[in-house]
Amino acid sequence: MKESTKFPLAESEIPTAWYNLGADLELALAPPLHPRTFEPLGPDDLAALFPPSLIEQEMTRQRFIDIPGEVLDVYRLWRPTPLVRARRLERELGTGARLYYKYEGVSPAGSHKPNTAVAQAYYNRRDGTRRLTTETGAGQWGSALALGCAFFGLECTVYMVRVSYDQKPYRKALMRTYGAQVVPSPSPRTAAGREVLARDAASPGSLGIAISEAVEEAMADPGTRYALGSVLNHVLMHQTVIGLEARRQLELAGDHPDFVIGCFGGGSNFAGLAFPFIGLEARRPQIIAVEPAACPTLTRGVYAYDYGDSAGVAPVVRMYTLGHRFIPPRIHAGGLRYHGSAPMVSALVSRGEVLARAVGQRAVFEAAVRFAKAEGIVPAPESAHAVCVAIDLACEAAKTGGEPCILFGLSGHGHFDMGAYQSYLDGELEDYAYPAEAIAQAVSCLPGVSNA
Ligand SMILES: *Cc1c(COP(=O)(O)O)cnc(C)c1O
């Protein structure tokens, strides 16, 4: 009998609504605070940064939010995305585990990020925004937003973390191809950037610094707003098309996951895959978020109020954080170098409903190469964190004779990350475990608000 490997959905089965886990779980999120007064933020405080429709989505308790037709028209360019049973990898590992991956690398920008970028560009255009500013780490989010802005006729300025700007020239070229302006961060264009450069002219930058710059620029001009690629409730919600499709595809496969695994930077691809399985399944799988040992926000950070950016101009939110001044080592998974994390995921981790694991970058690339040889797709270094833990669980099953069903998110391809693969193959990749003193130091400068 021929074995099915792919579980295709018809175009008509693209979800027509996003799922809001906040409607089903009493997450009791602490209110976001104003960065100077530490008073709870009102919709007016957010109005300088975000358009009204996205502010409403950020706060809503509605369970399903209809996806606008113009956004669906764009989704149809690459959705539904494939769900693949990794049969060759299973055989290679000699495991009784069933491994499935949901592949978001088929989007034009090569990752899951356009799922929200397109929606954010649409709502901004509708609400009268002329230009969007944002930050980008590895360049994935910048490319996705540049694409969304191109589709909906917005200007786009991207602050790109310096180390990635130098490591990933082709990501930069891709953003410019879609019409965006790309600025290396820290830059002399903003007060936040100038302050960092005065302290360290050779600063590698960080997502926190780039966010400060993009936020500062958006606040200075009424026609300009800011877009964030992860962390916020509405961003996580836009990504739930991933998990909604995956549930349906696993149903077609006649299977049900025991584990759902996603890599974790700010939380968007993870939540997009996992939230529908957390909120909509009668039999909830074990859910695992995987982060780099070099930026161990969920496993070694503190659950406390902190600034979303490093200069302290962005809102203060309660989340797992390594401290807003934290500058992670220059690992290749640039998209996982954020000091904070999504408040919704943080709440789930603190309640033990989501498990977090940290892995070193050498183990990550070893898993990535193993996956590529067996399945053909070269994973983004970020996505390879999920691959790594999926392979670990499958190897464990091989030893114990277990037969778990494991679903993991393959959030993007690594075609722009071949420099990182080259370093790994040349034996030049290092593992960094962040020293405990450095973490203690970084979390010592949290804002002085009560976490009670
Ligand atoms: C940006 C990115 C991530 C990390 O961001 P999340 O918001 O945590 O999803 C993971 N994988 C890829 C491919 C990315 O581009």
Ligand as a Chemical Component Dictionary entry (heavy atoms), coordinates in Angstrom:
data_LIG
# 
_chem_comp.id                   LIG 
_chem_comp.type                 NON-POLYMER 
_chem_comp.pdbx_formal_charge   0 
_chem_comp.three_letter_code    LIG 
# 
loop_
_chem_comp_atom.comp_id 
_chem_comp_atom.atom_id 
_chem_comp_atom.alt_atom_id 
_chem_comp_atom.type_symbol 
_chem_comp_atom.charge 
_chem_comp_atom.model_Cartn_x 
_chem_comp_atom.model_Cartn_y 
_chem_comp_atom.model_Cartn_z 
_chem_comp_atom.pdbx_ordinal 
LIG C1 C1 C 0 11.460 35.287 13.242 1  
LIG C2 C2 C 0 11.521 33.845 13.145 2  
LIG C3 C3 C 0 11.355 33.041 14.276 3  
LIG C4 C4 C 0 11.214 33.583 15.664 4  
LIG O1 O1 O 0 10.153 34.439 15.886 5  
LIG P1 P1 P 0 8.837  33.964 16.654 6  
LIG O2 O2 O 0 8.045  35.199 16.816 7  
LIG O3 O3 O 0 9.262  33.375 17.957 8  
LIG O4 O4 O 0 8.195  32.987 15.776 9  
LIG C5 C5 C 0 11.350 31.678 14.096 10 
LIG N1 N1 N 0 11.531 31.118 12.885 11 
LIG C6 C6 C 0 11.718 31.869 11.775 12 
LIG C7 C7 C 0 11.917 31.203 10.459 13 
LIG C8 C8 C 0 11.706 33.251 11.876 14 
LIG O5 O5 O 0 11.869 33.989 10.788 15 
# 
loop_
_chem_comp_bond.comp_id 
_chem_comp_bond.atom_id_1 
_chem_comp_bond.atom_id_2 
_chem_comp_bond.value_order 
_chem_comp_bond.pdbx_ordinal 
LIG C1 C2 SING 1  
LIG C2 C3 SING 2  
LIG C2 C8 DOUB 3  
LIG C3 C4 SING 4  
LIG C3 C5 DOUB 5  
LIG C4 O1 SING 6  
LIG O1 P1 SING 7  
LIG P1 O2 DOUB 8  
LIG P1 O3 SING 9  
LIG P1 O4 SING 10 
LIG C5 N1 SING 11 
LIG N1 C6 DOUB 12 
LIG C6 C7 SING 13 
LIG C6 C8 SING 14 
LIG C8 O5 SING 15 
# 
